[in-house]
Amino acid sequence: MQTILTTFKYVFFMAIISSCQKNNEKTNTIKNTNKITTQITTTATKQQAFPLQLQANGIIKAQQQTQLYFKAMGEVERINVANTTLVNAGQVLAVLDNRQASVAILQAQDQVKKAGFALNKLLIEYGGKDLDTLSVRPRFLESVKIQSGYYEAQTALKNAQLQYDNTFLKAPYAGIIANLKTKAHNQASLSEPFCTILSNNKIATEAFVLESELSVVKVGQSAKILPLAFSDKTYIGKVYEINPQVNQQGLVAIKIRVQNPDRLLLDGMNCRIVIEKTLSNQLVIPRSAIVERSGRKVVFVHENGLAKWHYVLVSHENESEVAISEGLKAGELVITEGNLNLGHDAKVKTSNPVKGNKK
């Protein structure tokens, strides 16, 4: 028992000695740090306009896209396009075997001729002139057209022409062909789309922005579209819709119409959206002046050869600068380089002397 107590006391005293040594080392390190003069770069805070940037991820969408179906059954005789083919409005995309439909038109035309002959015969019987429909009164003309089967023949001709036209699949508007899987000489399906046409002249992107960022976005505002597929290209867009509802994640959907002059943007592409807005009268400093200390944002100010620690509140930020709402004044010299390991009242020396800056 005595041995155990002795061992415990020894361990306890050694722990105290070790702790004291560590505290002394930490104190010495702080003292040594304060004795070191750190080379820094400074810049003066300015009250100026601040270009605010809002960035979000989006997906390119064709504003107009349609699945195209044949309106008649039959064998696909010819396909004139392929996926990625650019087409004009009214262009024939594919044709069904229409020989039977052509014969039906000829038969309908024969019926029209036959009805015309019967019509002329009745005209003469009613006291009219040969081949002159204006030689009888309108009510008699209506009667003879019905009796002769003229109206019925005309309707049959229109139907035959319609069936023939349905053997041609045409583009309803200019666009690009996608999802084409059908092969020539296969049977056309009335339930499966032949292809999809996408209007690459009407491209948009949808993105979600934070509720707190909504003040930056307005309908009609310009935006930059940066597609991930083309890192060297930037497209211009314009906000045309802001959904008037905040979802459960605190996000608001916005839609941007995008100019696509080279037609490289495709439906489903991922992109980055940058929306800019200029705020007036902001206290602006470089982003590099901000450092983190215990989860808070800190800026070091150069005063008489010392680095002074300032807690700050950032109201806005973009890729290179931040706007400060609390913690700094205009004209103060903030440290932008050499500030990562500084402590309060650390000795510093500037590498870019500024007028009024004391080393």
C-alpha positions in Angstrom: 0.0 0.0 0.0 2.9 2.4 0.9 4.5 1.6 -2.4 1.3 2.5 -4.4 1.0 5.8 -2.5 4.6 6.7 -3.2 4.2 5.9 -6.9 1.0 8.0 -7.1 2.8 11.0 -5.5 5.7 10.7 -7.9 3.4 10.6 -10.9 1.4 13.6 -9.6 4.5 15.8 -9.0 6.0 14.9 -12.4 2.7 15.9 -14.1 2.8 19.3 -12.3 6.4 19.9 -13.3 5.6 18.9 -16.9 2.7 21.3 -17.0 4.8 24.1 -15.6 7.4 23.5 -18.2 4.9 23.6 -21.0 3.4 26.9 -19.7 6.9 28.4 -19.5 7.6 27.2 -23.1 4.3 28.7 -24.4 5.1 32.0 -22.5 8.6 32.1 -24.0 7.2 31.4 -27.4 4.7 34.3 -27.2 7.5 36.5 -25.9 9.8 35.4 -28.7 7.0 35.9 -31.3 6.5 39.5 -30.0 10.2 40.1 -30.4 10.2 39.0 -34.0 9.5 41.8 -36.6 7.3 40.4 -39.4 7.5 41.8 -42.9 4.1 42.8 -44.0 2.2 44.5 -46.8 -0.6 47.0 -46.1 -3.3 48.8 -47.9 -5.6 51.6 -46.9 -9.3 51.0 -46.3 -11.5 52.9 -48.8 -15.1 54.1 -48.8 -16.2 53.3 -52.4 -18.6 51.4 -54.6 -18.5 47.7 -54.1 -19.2 45.2 -57.0 -21.3 42.5 -55.3 -21.2 39.1 -56.9 -23.8 36.3 -56.4 -22.7 32.9 -57.6 -24.8 29.8 -58.1 -24.8 26.5 -59.9 -27.3 26.0 -62.7 -28.4 23.6 -65.5 -28.9 24.7 -69.1 -32.4 24.0 -70.3 -34.0 24.4 -73.8 -37.0 26.7 -73.2 -38.8 24.9 -76.0 -38.5 21.2 -76.6 -41.0 18.8 -78.2 -41.2 15.1 -78.7 -42.2 14.4 -82.3 -44.6 11.5 -83.2 -45.8 10.2 -86.6 -49.5 10.8 -87.0 -49.9 7.7 -89.2 -48.9 4.0 -89.2 -46.6 2.6 -91.8 -43.0 1.7 -92.6 -40.4 4.4 -92.2 -39.1 4.8 -95.8 -36.5 7.6 -95.3 -34.9 9.5 -92.4 -33.3 12.8 -93.3 -31.7 13.8 -90.0 -29.5 12.4 -87.2 -28.9 13.4 -83.6 -27.3 16.9 -83.4 -28.7 17.9 -86.8 -29.7 21.5 -87.0 -33.1 21.9 -88.7 -35.3 24.7 -89.9 -39.0 25.1 -89.3 -41.0 23.0 -91.7 -38.1 20.8 -92.7 -38.9 17.2 -93.5 -37.3 14.9 -90.9 -38.6 11.6 -92.0 -41.1 10.0 -94.5 -43.3 7.0 -94.3 -44.1 4.7 -97.3 -46.9 6.8 -98.8 -47.7 4.9 -102.0 -51.1 3.8 -100.8 -51.8 7.4 -99.6 -50.9 8.7 -103.0 -53.4 6.3 -104.6 -56.1 7.4 -102.2 -55.6 11.0 -103.4 -56.0 9.9 -107.0 -59.2 8.0 -106.1 -60.5 11.0 -104.3 -59.7 13.3 -107.2 -61.7 10.9 -109.5 -64.7 11.2 -107.1 -64.5 14.9 -107.3 -64.5 14.8 -111.1 -67.5 12.4 -111.0 -69.4 14.6 -108.6 -68.6 17.6 -110.8 -70.1 15.9 -113.8 -73.3 15.1 -111.8 -73.4 18.6 -110.6 -73.3 20.1 -114.1 -76.0 17.7 -115.3 -78.3 18.8 -112.4 -77.6 22.5 -113.2 -78.9 22.0 -116.7 -82.0 20.2 -115.3 -82.7 23.1 -113.1 -82.6 25.5 -116.0 -79.1 26.7 -115.6 -76.3 26.9 -118.2 -73.7 24.3 -118.9 -70.7 24.6 -116.4 -72.1 27.9 -115.1 -72.9 27.6 -111.3 -73.9 31.3 -111.3 -76.7 30.6 -113.7 -79.1 29.3 -111.0 -80.2 30.9 -107.7 -78.0 30.1 -104.7 -80.6 27.9 -103.0 -80.9 25.7 -106.1 -77.1 25.6 -106.4 -76.8 24.3 -102.8 -79.4 21.7 -103.5 -77.6 20.3 -106.6 -74.2 20.2 -104.9 -75.7 18.0 -102.2 -77.6 15.8 -104.7 -74.5 15.4 -106.9 -72.3 14.3 -104.0 -70.0 17.3 -104.6 -69.5 18.2 -101.0 -68.9 14.6 -100.0 -66.3 14.2 -102.8 -64.5 17.4 -101.7 -64.3 16.2 -98.1 -63.0 12.8 -99.1 -60.2 14.6 -101.1 -59.2 16.7 -98.1 -59.1 13.6 -95.9 -56.9 11.8 -98.5 -54.6 14.7 -98.7 -54.4 14.9 -94.9 -53.5 11.2 -94.7 -50.8 11.7 -97.3 -49.4 14.8 -95.4 -49.2 12.7 -92.2 -46.6 10.4 -93.9 -44.2 13.4 -93.6 -42.8 14.3 -90.2 -41.8 18.0 -90.2 -40.0 20.2 -87.7 -42.5 22.5 -86.0 -39.7 25.1 -85.4 -36.0 25.6 -85.9 -33.8 23.5 -83.5 -31.5 20.6 -83.0 -32.5 16.9 -83.2 -32.0 14.7 -80.1 -33.0 11.2 -78.9 -33.4 9.8 -82.4 -33.4 6.0 -82.2 -35.7 4.9 -85.1 -34.1 3.2 -88.1 -35.3 3.3 -91.7 -37.6 0.4 -92.8 -38.9 -0.1 -89.3 -42.6 0.4 -88.5 -43.5 3.8 -87.2 -44.9 3.9 -83.6 -47.8 6.1 -82.6 -46.9 5.7 -78.9 -43.1 6.2 -79.0 -41.6 9.5 -80.1 -39.6 9.5 -83.3 -37.2 12.1 -81.8 -37.0 15.2 -79.7 -36.4 18.7 -81.1 -34.8 21.3 -78.9 -34.9 25.0 -79.7 -31.2 26.0 -79.3 -32.1 29.6 -80.0 -34.2 29.7 -76.8 -31.8 28.5 -74.0 -32.3 29.2 -70.3 -30.8 28.1 -67.0 -32.4 27.5 -63.7 -30.6 28.1 -60.4 -31.3 28.4 -56.7 -30.1 31.3 -54.6 -30.2 31.9 -50.8 -33.1 33.9 -49.4 -30.5 36.3 -48.0 -29.1 36.9 -51.5 -32.4 37.6 -53.1 -31.9 41.4 -52.9 -29.1 41.1 -55.4 -31.4 39.6 -58.1 -34.0 41.5 -60.1 -35.9 40.6 -63.3 -34.1 42.0 -66.3 -30.7 41.9 -64.6 -27.7 40.7 -66.6 -25.8 37.6 -65.6 -22.8 35.7 -66.8 -23.1 32.0 -67.6 -19.9 29.9 -67.4 -20.5 26.3 -68.7 -18.4 23.6 -67.2 -17.9 22.0 -70.6 -16.2 25.2 -72.0 -14.0 26.8 -69.3 -12.8 29.4 -71.7 -16.3 30.7 -72.7 -18.6 33.1 -71.1 -22.2 33.6 -72.2 -24.5 36.5 -71.4 -28.0 36.0 -69.9 -30.8 38.0 -68.4 -33.0 37.1 -65.4 -36.6 36.7 -66.6 -38.3 34.9 -63.7 -38.0 34.8 -59.9 -40.2 32.2 -58.3 -42.2 33.9 -55.5 -41.7 31.2 -53.0 -38.9 30.1 -50.6 -38.5 26.4 -50.3 -37.8 24.4 -47.1 -34.0 24.8 -47.7 -34.3 28.6 -47.7 -33.7 28.8 -51.5 -35.4 30.7 -54.2 -35.5 29.5 -57.9 -34.5 32.0 -60.6 -34.5 31.5 -64.4 -32.1 33.2 -66.8 -32.5 33.4 -70.5 -29.2 32.8 -72.2 -27.8 34.0 -75.5 -26.4 31.1 -77.4 -24.9 32.6 -80.6 -22.5 29.7 -81.3 -25.1 27.1 -80.4 -22.6 25.2 -78.2 -24.9 25.2 -75.2 -26.9 22.0 -74.9 -29.8 20.9 -72.9 -28.7 19.5 -69.5 -25.3 21.1 -69.4 -24.0 22.2 -65.9 -22.9 25.8 -65.5 -21.9 28.4 -63.0 -23.9 31.7 -62.8 -22.5 35.0 -61.8 -24.8 38.0 -61.1 -23.2 41.3 -60.3 -24.7 44.4 -58.5 -22.9 47.6 -57.5 -23.4 48.8 -53.9 -22.5 52.4 -53.2 -20.6 53.9 -50.2 -19.1 50.7 -48.8 -15.9 50.3 -46.7 -13.8 47.9 -48.9 -10.7 45.9 -48.1 -9.0 43.0 -49.9 -10.1 39.5 -49.0 -6.5 38.6 -48.1 -6.8 41.0 -45.1 -9.3 38.7 -43.4 -8.0 35.9 -41.1 -9.9 33.5 -38.8 -9.4 33.5 -35.1 -11.6 31.2 -32.9 -14.2 31.1 -35.6 -14.4 34.9 -35.9 -13.1 37.2 -38.7 -10.2 39.3 -37.7 -8.3 42.1 -39.5 -4.9 43.4 -38.4 -4.3 47.1 -38.6 -0.8 48.6 -38.8 -0.3 51.2 -36.1 3.1 52.6 -35.2 5.0 49.5 -36.1 2.6 47.2 -34.4 -0.2 44.9 -35.6 -3.5 45.7 -33.9 -6.2 43.0 -33.7 -9.7 44.1 -34.9 -12.8 41.9 -34.9 -14.8 42.8 -38.0 -18.2 42.1 -39.5 -18.4 41.3 -43.2 -21.5 42.6 -44.9 -20.7 41.6 -48.5 -18.0 39.8 -50.4 -16.9 39.0 -53.9 -14.0 37.1 -55.4 -11.3 39.6 -54.5 -12.8 42.1 -51.9 -15.0 42.3 -48.9 -17.2 45.1 -47.5 -16.9 45.7 -43.8 -19.9 46.9 -41.7 -18.2 47.0 -38.3 -14.7 47.0 -36.9 -12.8 49.4 -39.2 -12.7 53.0 -40.3 -11.8 54.5 -43.6 -8.1 55.3 -44.1 -6.8 52.6 -41.7 -3.9 50.5 -42.9 -4.9 46.9 -43.0 -2.3 44.1 -43.3 -2.9 42.1 -46.4 0.3 39.9 -46.5 2.2 38.4 -43.6 -0.9 38.4 -41.4 -1.5 34.7 -41.1 0.5 34.1 -37.9 0.4 37.5 -36.3 -0.7 38.2 -32.8 -2.0 41.4 -31.2 0.7 44.0 -30.8 3.2 41.9 -32.9 6.1 44.0 -34.3 5.8 44.5 -38.0 7.6 46.3 -40.8 5.9 47.2 -44.1 7.4 46.4 -47.5 5.2 49.0 -49.2 5.5 52.3 -47.2 2.4 54.3 -47.5 2.2 58.0 -46.8 1.5 58.5 -43.2 2.4 54.9 -42.3 4.9 54.7 -39.5 7.2 51.7 -39.5 
